[in-house]
Amino acid sequence: MFTYKPVCMNNTFLEQPRRGKTHGVQITPYKRSVVWGQLLLLFAALLFAACSDRNVSVKISGDIHNGGNAKMMLALITAEGMEMIDSTNLQNGRFEFKISSENELIKERENAPMMFQLFLSDANSIATMAKKGEHLEITADVQDLTKTYCITGGEEAVLMHQLDSALTVFVTAADKLYETYQKNLENDSARAEIEAQYVVMLQNHRQYLEKFIAGHPNNMASYIAFYQSYNRRNFFDLQQDLNVLKQINTNISKVYPESEYVKTMIHIVEMVETRQ
């Protein structure tokens, strides 16, 4: 009679074959231990990842073309100003920020969209917005983040990118128009025509912003649209267009009544009305 006896080889138990017919490949205790060990390692890795991400409020990651190992910094934009959150060195252009809910600055604000600034320098940055639970993915070129970036992962972030792209188109056209103007300083008729073209450009971009705000009445990005500016000139005048800001406040306060941004905008309206 053939009996089963485990054989120890280098402290590893191998199963001796049994007599009789087999059906397919027989799993030995050694192989089972390998399979279960791999499964346990996979489970532990997944569990660790889940635990490490449990307290993550927002994740922002991306690729900066030609970025090398440059330093990327992340700040939270608050009603009081800018607060540094984190920094990291790019890894062949790749970066990742996991913004923790345990950070007091985040914990106080994650009930509404939060605004962040990513920058390589003061003159090379991206402003974006994210809600709790979102993962923003960004691509851009190191030479000019604002003009080259693309973003996915959040509604407010995508809408802010649309505003940035529209402004980039306007600025590019305005700069070319200014160059033409400089070449025709002695030509009165040419200057008058260029000035008229510039006025039309301002009006067209203003109309774009009006449509944007009307199309996204409950979105925080409407604040960005209202305060968009070029060459230190806002497309909306705070006093003359105060009703536009008041309407934005009315709409967004219904969705995010506790947002510090909304409270700040409401306070601004009250101050302006007091002075009028």
C-alpha positions in Angstrom: 0.0 0.0 0.0 1.3 3.4 -1.0 1.2 6.0 1.7 1.7 9.8 1.6 4.8 11.0 3.3 6.0 14.6 3.1 9.6 15.0 2.3 11.5 18.0 3.6 14.1 19.5 1.2 15.8 22.7 2.3 13.1 23.3 4.8 10.4 23.1 2.1 7.8 20.4 2.1 7.3 18.6 -1.2 4.5 16.2 -1.7 5.3 12.7 -3.0 3.1 11.6 -5.8 0.1 9.3 -5.1 -0.6 6.2 -7.0 -3.6 6.0 -9.3 -5.2 8.3 -11.8 -4.8 12.0 -11.7 -7.0 14.6 -13.1 -5.1 17.5 -14.5 -2.1 19.0 -12.6 -1.9 18.1 -8.9 -1.4 21.0 -6.6 1.2 20.2 -4.0 1.4 21.7 -0.5 4.5 23.6 -1.7 2.7 25.1 -4.7 -0.4 25.9 -2.6 1.9 27.8 -0.1 3.3 29.9 -3.0 -0.1 30.7 -4.4 -1.5 31.7 -1.0 1.6 33.6 -0.2 1.2 35.6 -3.4 -2.4 36.3 -2.7 -1.6 37.4 0.8 1.0 39.8 -0.4 -1.4 41.2 -3.0 -4.1 41.6 -0.4 -1.7 43.3 2.0 -0.6 45.7 -0.8 -4.2 46.6 -1.7 -5.0 47.0 2.0 -2.0 49.3 2.5 -3.0 51.4 -0.5 -6.5 51.7 0.7 -5.4 52.7 4.2 -2.9 55.2 2.8 -5.5 56.9 0.6 -8.2 56.8 3.2 -7.3 60.3 4.5 -6.6 61.7 1.1 -9.0 64.6 0.4 -7.6 65.5 -3.1 -5.0 64.0 -5.3 -3.1 66.0 -7.9 -0.6 64.4 -10.2 0.8 64.9 -13.7 3.6 65.1 -16.2 5.6 68.3 -16.9 7.3 67.9 -20.3 11.0 68.8 -20.2 10.6 69.3 -16.4 13.4 66.9 -15.4 13.8 67.0 -11.7 12.6 70.6 -11.1 10.8 71.4 -7.8 7.0 71.7 -7.9 5.3 73.5 -5.1 1.6 73.4 -4.1 -0.3 76.0 -2.2 -3.9 76.4 -1.0 -5.5 79.7 -1.9 -7.6 80.9 1.0 -9.6 84.1 1.7 -6.6 85.3 3.7 -4.0 84.5 1.0 -1.8 81.6 -0.1 -0.8 78.8 2.3 2.0 76.4 1.3 0.8 72.8 1.5 3.5 70.6 0.0 6.4 70.4 -2.5 8.1 67.7 -4.4 10.9 67.2 -7.0 9.7 66.0 -10.4 10.8 62.5 -11.3 11.6 62.8 -15.0 8.8 65.3 -15.2 6.3 63.3 -13.1 4.8 64.5 -9.8 2.1 63.6 -7.4 0.5 65.3 -4.4 -1.8 63.6 -2.0 -3.5 66.3 0.0 -4.5 64.9 3.4 -7.9 65.5 5.2 -5.9 65.6 8.4 -4.4 68.9 7.4 -6.3 71.5 9.4 -6.4 73.9 6.5 -8.0 71.3 4.3 -10.3 69.9 7.0 -11.9 73.3 7.5 -12.6 73.7 3.7 -13.2 70.4 2.1 -17.0 70.8 2.3 -16.7 72.9 -0.9 -14.4 73.2 -3.9 -10.9 74.4 -2.9 -8.5 76.4 -5.0 -4.9 75.4 -5.4 -1.9 76.8 -7.1 0.9 74.7 -8.5 4.1 76.5 -9.4 7.6 76.0 -10.5 8.3 79.7 -9.8 6.3 82.9 -9.1 6.0 83.6 -12.8 5.2 80.0 -13.9 2.2 78.5 -12.3 -1.3 76.9 -12.6 -4.3 77.8 -10.6 -7.0 75.1 -10.3 -9.9 74.0 -8.2 -10.8 70.6 -6.7 -13.5 69.0 -4.5 -13.0 66.3 -1.9 -12.4 62.9 -3.5 -11.2 64.2 -6.9 -8.0 63.2 -8.6 -6.7 65.8 -11.0 -4.3 64.8 -13.7 -2.3 67.5 -15.4 0.0 67.7 -18.4 2.0 70.8 -19.3 5.3 72.1 -20.7 7.9 73.4 -18.2 8.4 76.7 -20.2 4.9 78.0 -19.6 2.5 76.0 -17.4 -0.5 78.3 -17.8 -0.5 78.4 -21.6 0.3 74.7 -22.2 -1.5 72.8 -19.5 -4.4 70.3 -19.9 -6.4 68.9 -17.0 -8.9 66.2 -16.2 -10.6 64.8 -13.1 -12.8 67.6 -11.8 -15.6 69.8 -13.2 -14.3 73.1 -11.7 -10.8 72.3 -12.8 -11.9 71.6 -16.4 -14.0 74.8 -16.5 -11.1 76.9 -15.1 -8.9 75.5 -17.9 -11.5 76.6 -20.4 -11.3 80.1 -19.0 -7.5 80.1 -19.1 -7.5 78.8 -22.7 -9.9 81.6 -23.8 -7.8 84.2 -22.0 -4.6 82.8 -23.7 -6.3 83.3 -27.1 -7.3 86.8 -26.2 -3.8 87.8 -24.9 -2.1 86.3 -27.9 -4.3 88.4 -30.3 -4.0 91.5 -28.1 -0.2 91.2 -28.1 0.0 91.0 -31.8 -2.3 94.0 -32.1 -0.1 96.0 -29.7 3.0 95.2 -31.9 1.1 96.5 -34.9 0.1 99.6 -33.0 3.7 100.3 -32.0 4.7 100.2 -35.7 2.1 102.8 -36.6 2.6 105.4 -33.9 2.9 108.1 -36.6 -0.1 106.9 -38.6 -3.2 108.4 -37.0 -5.7 106.5 -39.2 -4.0 103.1 -38.6 -3.9 103.7 -34.8 -7.6 104.6 -34.8 -8.4 101.4 -36.6 -6.2 99.3 -34.3 -7.9 100.9 -31.2 -11.3 100.1 -32.7 -10.2 96.4 -33.2 -9.1 96.2 -29.6 -12.4 97.5 -28.3 -14.2 94.9 -30.3 -11.9 92.2 -28.9 -12.6 93.4 -25.3 -16.4 93.3 -26.0 -16.2 89.8 -27.6 -14.3 88.4 -24.6 -16.6 90.1 -22.2 -19.6 88.4 -24.0 -17.8 85.1 -23.8 -17.5 85.5 -20.0 -21.1 86.5 -19.6 -22.2 83.4 -21.5 -19.8 81.3 -19.3 -21.3 82.6 -16.1 -24.9 82.2 -17.4 -24.1 78.6 -18.5 -22.5 77.6 -15.1 -24.6 79.5 -12.5 -23.8 77.1 -9.6 -20.2 76.5 -10.3 -17.3 78.2 -8.4 -15.5 78.8 -11.7 -18.0 81.6 -12.4 -16.1 83.7 -9.8 -12.9 83.2 -11.8 -14.8 84.3 -14.9 -16.0 87.5 -13.1 -12.5 88.5 -11.9 -10.6 87.6 -15.1 -8.4 90.4 -16.2 -5.8 91.4 -18.8 -3.0 93.9 -18.3 -4.4 94.9 -14.9 -7.8 95.6 -16.4 -10.8 93.5 -15.4 -13.4 92.6 -18.0 -16.1 93.2 -15.4 -16.2 96.4 -13.3 -16.9 95.7 -9.7 -19.2 98.7 -9.2 -20.9 98.8 -12.6 -21.3 95.0 -12.7 -22.1 94.4 -9.1 -25.4 92.8 -9.9 -23.6 90.1 -11.9 -21.5 89.2 -8.8 -24.6 89.4 -6.6 -26.4 86.9 -8.9 -23.3 84.5 -8.7 -23.4 84.8 -4.9 -27.1 84.0 -4.8 -26.7 80.9 -7.0 -23.6 79.4 -5.5 -24.5 80.1 -1.9 -27.4 77.7 -2.3 -24.9 74.9 -3.1 -22.0 75.9 -0.9 -23.3 78.1 1.9 -20.3 77.5 4.1 -17.6 78.2 1.5 -15.1 80.8 2.6 -14.9 82.0 -1.0 -18.7 82.6 -1.1 -18.7 84.4 2.2 -15.8 86.6 1.0 -17.7 87.5 -2.2 -20.9 88.3 -0.2 -18.8 90.5 2.1 -17.3 92.3 -0.9 -20.8 93.1 -2.3 -21.9 94.4 1.1 -18.9 96.7 1.2 -19.4 98.1 -2.3 -23.1 98.7 -1.6 -22.2 100.5 1.6 -20.0 102.9 -0.3 -22.5 103.6 -3.0 
